[in-house]
Structure formats: C-alpha cells, structure tokens
C-alpha cells in the first residue's frame, strides 16, 4: 500500500515543486522582461518557448500524446509595439504567468504530502524534549494523549494527500496549463499559412536565382559556342561566294568546312537544348533516361526502379537532373568505386535516392564543402524546392554519401 502511495505521489510532488520553481523564476523576470520585450524581440520568442515547454511537461505528466505547440513569435524589429500586441502566440503565452501564482498552493500540497507523515512521527516521540513546542495537525503537543491522538491523524492525512491529494492537484494544474496554452484551430491555421508563405517565398527566391544562373549559363554557352560557330559559318560562306568565279576549288573547300561547322554548331545547340529539357525524356521517359545516365557513368551503378506510374514533366525533369548531377558529383569528387540509384513511387510522391561509397563530406551550400570541394548541390536543391520537393543529404566524412529526394506528383 505504501509503495502504491509513493508511486502515485512522488511524481505529482516533483511536478508541483518544479512548477513552483519555474513559476517563481518567471514571475521574478516578468517586470523587467515586459519592459524590455518591446525593444528586444528575443524576449518575446523566449516567453513563447517557455509556454510551450510548460505545456509539453503538462502533457507528458498527464500521459497524453504531444500536440502542436504554440506558433513561434512573429518576427519583428525592436520597438515594433504594434506587431508585439498583435502577436497571438505572445498574448496566449502570457497566461503562463498567472498560472505561476497558482503553483504556490501546489507547493503547500506537495510539502504536506512529502513531509507531513515524517514530521508527524517525529513529533509523536520527540514532543517530550520541549513540551508545547512541537505541533501535530497544527495544534501544540503537551502530553502523550495529544501525541497519540493527533500523530496518527496527521500521518493518515499526509499519506492521503500524498497518494490522492497531490496527484489531483498536479493533474488539475497540468490540465489548466494545457487548456490555457493550447492554440486555437484558427491560430494554427494562420501559423501554417504564414509558414507556407515563408517557405514558398524562400523556395521561389531560390528557384529564381537558380533560373537566372541557368539562363546566364545558356546565354554563355550560346555566345561562346554556337554563336561563334554560326558567325564563322557565315564568314566562310561569304568568302566562298566571292571565290566561286575565280577559284571554284578553294570555294568548294570553304563550303565543305562550312558544312562541318554547321554540323558542329547543331551538335553544340543540341547539347544546350539537352540541358534545358533532355530529349531523351520525351523519347524514352524517365525510366529509360535514368537507365541511360547510369549506363554512361564511368563507375559501376546499381539501378533499382519500381513502377513509377504517371509522372508530370516538371517532376521527370527534376528527377533526371538530380540523378545526372549526383552521378557527375560522384564521378568528379567522391573517389567512389560504386554507386546506387533508386527510384520508386511512394503514394503521391516520387522517391529518388543516390548513394555512393566514396569519401563523403559533401555539403549543400554556396561555399565549398568540408574537403574544399564545390558540390553543385545548391542548384539541385533549388530545382527540387521549386516544385515543392524535399532534398536531404547525408554525407559524413569517410562516407557513404546519400542524396534523398521526394518530389510530389499530385494525386
């Protein structure tokens, strides 16, 4: 019986003591915090995080599943009082402060539960040292009759508080915290929409940057390659036209050179177009295009593909370029001896994974990775995020490196 009481009461008392300590710290920091919160945005964010932490602890104590936390505090500039006042998460998190006051009665309950029985037993036997100075049930003990009557009562009351009173108080406090700090469906929806807008703004900005870089690359390729070939071709044809009457043999040679130049220009132009939307995707689909990529790779590639179903053209192009860029990175940078490409349909999404057994250390970023290599993964991420996909890179030093991409294909 005593074990059961302790099992029920000790977690409740620990929870009530912790809430009191945290609450007193919060109350002590409130005056200066509220004065400075208008100027220091981090204080607002900290209060929201504290409210979420208190709600999480209440949820764990009650043994309930975790729910969505309060949305993060709205980003704002110092002295932006209007945004501070309109921030629903900040206003709701303020409710944690009056709850800290309610933790004070919880402290008394926990104290009675833990120390009532031991102090009752001690007072029953030590009252004779100083008669009238010891008390039981709040009454002074002057004789054995008082000790033998009031002592067991205090022990029994304390054990009841430990086994039932403290858990009731702790559960009541935890339920109140959850009720006061649980965001409404409207708040969650607004936060989700705000987060979605931020995500779309970020990914679209990355897509625009990537698209701009791609356009500059295409322009550079056309200017330095195809355009130069066409200019040279036009000049050769012009010279051949002038020499046609006087030196037909030399004119014929120039026309032969012009024909070779035209073929070379067409080859370079096809190469540029292939980087925009590979014709092989149109001819052989994603399955055949990826198979061709793996077949041309200088290192052995294990290709595993499931049934892909209908894949939108934009998703096909993104998946193709992810595989192509990954295999290029593996060939140039990884020192790998083998690679693996895995494509499959997972419900409404296309899953792509490329793994190699190289030296690892790849990073997604504009700067070189840990080994000083430029990985080119930033552009790949922009391409994936532009169609609401997700890319995850795992590449510890020493390998292996895995690029996993999830691309939404719709319903």
HELIX and SHEET records of a PDB file:
HELIX    1   1 UNK A    2  UNK A   37  1                                  36    
HELIX    2   2 UNK A   41  UNK A   62  1                                  22    
HELIX    3   3 UNK A   81  UNK A   86  1                                   6    
HELIX    4   4 UNK A   88  UNK A   93  1                                   6    
HELIX    5   5 UNK A   95  UNK A  126  1                                  32    
HELIX    6   6 UNK A  127  UNK A  130  5                                   4    
HELIX    7   7 UNK A  144  UNK A  160  1                                  17    
HELIX    8   8 UNK A  161  UNK A  165  3                                   5    
HELIX    9   9 UNK A  166  UNK A  181  1                                  16    
HELIX   10  10 UNK A  185  UNK A  221  1                                  37    
HELIX   11  11 UNK A  222  UNK A  226  3                                   5    
HELIX   12  12 UNK A  227  UNK A  243  1                                  17    
HELIX   13  13 UNK A  248  UNK A  276  1                                  29    
HELIX   14  14 UNK A  279  UNK A  296  1                                  18    
HELIX   15  15 UNK A  313  UNK A  329  1                                  17    
HELIX   16  16 UNK A  330  UNK A  334  3                                   5    
HELIX   17  17 UNK A  377  UNK A  385  1                                   9    
SHEET    1   A 2 UNK A 135  UNK A 136  0                                        
SHEET    2   A 2 UNK A 139  UNK A 140 -1                                        
SHEET    1   B 5 UNK A 300  UNK A 305  0                                        
SHEET    2   B 5 UNK A 338  UNK A 346  1                                        
SHEET    3   B 5 UNK A 349  UNK A 356 -1                                        
SHEET    4   B 5 UNK A 401  UNK A 408 -1                                        
SHEET    5   B 5 UNK A 390  UNK A 395 -1                                        
END                                                                             
